[in-house]
Structures are given as structure tokens and as C-alpha cells.
Amino acid sequence: MKIPHDPEEILPVVDNQDKINGKSTRKEIHAKGQLHREVGIFITSSNKILLQKRADNKKWDTSCAGHVGIHQTYLKAAIRELEEELDIRLKEQELHYLGKELLFHTGSKINNRFVTVYHFHTTQEKFNIDKQEILKVQWFTVQDIHNIPDLEITSGCKELLKKYLSLLIS
């Protein structure tokens, strides 16, 4: 399995109030379960939500997601991730803040993080995906989402959809 990110990239480590209290490598953060920052972006169109199937674990995840860099805000990281993963260029005011969640995950990697969740609506149907990170993207109805088996969706995406699905699709 090819890791699409540099395991030696330095990322901020935060406390339980989301205040930066150190820094560590991506590899070390996930090995030790250190609390860090990530973004998750949901893209909607015509009562459907775009999800991505990740290349690393072959599971469905938010439309776009990623770590917040050492000198980045959550919003800047979201804008960067959209461009890197889906070749979407947005202005900051085009992203809508939904909330911030504290998520914990243990498994093949420990992923304890604050995730700031954003949303935007589009009429775009096709995306130029980063094939190192994403196998494919697909539009899902609410019913489609409820039919995704638990083993085929990331735990983080599942938790975020549980909280935000009704806000995304009305």
C-alpha cells in the first residue's frame, strides 16, 4: 500500500481545547494517538452528497478531507485539500462552516482529532481527482448512504453524517 502523504510531515499537536501545544510527525501522531487537527468537507448537489472512496483503505469518506498543516488555519487547509484532491478552487467565503467535532478512532492507525466540517453546494458533476489519494467519487442519496455497509465507510465519515446529514440534504 502506497501512503499518499509524507509520514515525516510535521503537524501541530493540540490539547483537548484545540490549542496547539506541540508538533510531531504525521507518523508519530498516528502511532501515539496524539490529538491533532483535520478538516472534512461535504459537497452537495440536487439532494445528493459526494463521497470519495479512499485509495489507502478502500472505504467511503467525506467528499474531501485532510490534515491541517503546521502554519494553517482550518479554513486554509480545507481550501488546499479541495484543490489537491478534487481540483476545485474556491474562495474562502464559498465554504460554509458546519461545526467542529472531536473524533477518536483506533484501528490500523490511531486517529484522535478535531475535525472542522465545511460544506458547499455545486452544480459540477465531474471532478479531476488525485488518483494517489482517491479511487473514485460518487454521488449518494440519503437512502444510498443508509445502505452503505459499516465496513465500507470510515468511522469518522459515519459519525459526521449522523450529525450533519439533515443539514446537508433538506
SVG drawing of the C-alpha trace seen along z (x, -y; Angstrom):
<svg xmlns="http://www.w3.org/2000/svg" viewBox="-36 -35 46 39">
<polyline fill="none" stroke="black" stroke-width="0.4" points="0.0,0.0 1.4,-3.4 1.0,-6.1 0.0,-9.3 1.3,-11.6 4.8,-12.1 4.9,-10.3 7.6,-12.7 5.5,-15.9 5.4,-18.0 1.9,-18.7 0.6,-20.6 -0.4,-18.6 -3.2,-20.1 -4.7,-19.8 -8.4,-18.9 -9.3,-22.6 -7.8,-22.5 -4.9,-24.8 -1.5,-23.9 0.8,-22.6 3.5,-21.0 4.3,-19.4 5.1,-16.0 5.4,-13.9 2.3,-12.5 3.7,-9.0 4.3,-9.7 0.9,-11.4 -0.9,-8.3 1.4,-5.8 0.9,-7.6 -2.7,-8.7 -1.8,-12.3 -4.6,-14.8 -4.3,-16.9 -6.4,-18.8 -8.2,-17.8 -10.8,-19.1 -13.8,-17.4 -15.7,-18.9 -19.1,-17.7 -20.1,-18.7 -23.8,-18.6 -25.8,-18.9 -29.5,-18.2 -30.2,-16.5 -27.1,-14.2 -23.8,-14.1 -20.5,-13.5 -18.4,-10.9 -14.9,-9.7 -13.6,-6.2 -10.1,-6.4 -7.2,-4.7 -5.4,-3.7 -8.3,-1.8 -10.8,-1.4 -13.6,-3.0 -16.1,-5.8 -15.2,-9.0 -16.3,-12.7 -16.2,-14.5 -12.7,-15.8 -10.6,-15.6 -7.1,-16.2 -4.8,-17.3 -4.3,-20.9 -0.7,-21.9 1.6,-23.4 1.0,-27.0 -2.5,-26.7 -6.0,-27.6 -8.7,-25.0 -10.2,-27.1 -6.9,-27.4 -6.4,-23.6 -9.9,-23.0 -9.3,-25.2 -5.9,-23.5 -7.4,-20.0 -10.2,-20.8 -7.7,-21.9 -5.3,-18.9 -7.9,-16.1 -10.6,-17.3 -9.1,-20.2 -11.7,-22.6 -10.7,-26.2 -12.9,-28.1 -12.7,-31.4 -12.9,-31.2 -16.4,-32.7 -17.7,-30.0 -17.2,-27.3 -19.8,-27.2 -18.7,-26.2 -20.9,-23.5 -19.1,-22.7 -16.1,-21.2 -16.1,-17.6 -13.7,-15.7 -13.3,-12.2 -11.4,-9.2 -10.5,-6.1 -8.4,-3.1 -7.5,-0.5 -4.7,-0.1 -3.8,-3.7 -4.9,-5.7 -6.6,-8.9 -7.6,-11.2 -8.5,-14.6 -10.5,-17.7 -12.3,-17.8 -13.7,-21.1 -16.5,-20.4 -17.3,-22.6 -19.9,-22.4 -20.5,-23.8 -23.2,-23.2 -22.2,-22.8 -23.7,-22.0 -20.4,-20.4 -20.8,-16.7 -17.3,-15.5 -14.1,-16.0 -10.5,-15.7 -9.4,-13.5 -6.0,-12.9 -5.7,-9.2 -3.0,-8.6 -5.5,-9.5 -8.9,-8.7 -10.1,-5.7 -13.3,-7.4 -16.0,-9.8 -19.7,-9.1 -23.0,-11.0 -25.2,-9.4 -28.8,-10.0 -29.8,-9.8 -31.1,-6.2 -27.8,-5.3 -25.9,-6.5 -28.0,-4.5 -27.3,-1.4 -23.5,-1.6 -22.3,1.3 -20.4,0.3 -17.2,1.9 -17.2,-0.1 -17.3,-3.6 -14.8,-5.3 -16.0,-5.7 -15.3,-9.4 -17.5,-9.9 -20.2,-7.8 -20.1,-10.0 -20.1,-13.2 -23.0,-12.1 -25.0,-11.1 -24.7,-14.6 -24.8,-16.7 -26.8,-14.7 -30.1,-16.5 -28.4,-19.9 -26.8,-18.9 -29.9,-17.4 -33.2,-19.0"/>
</svg>
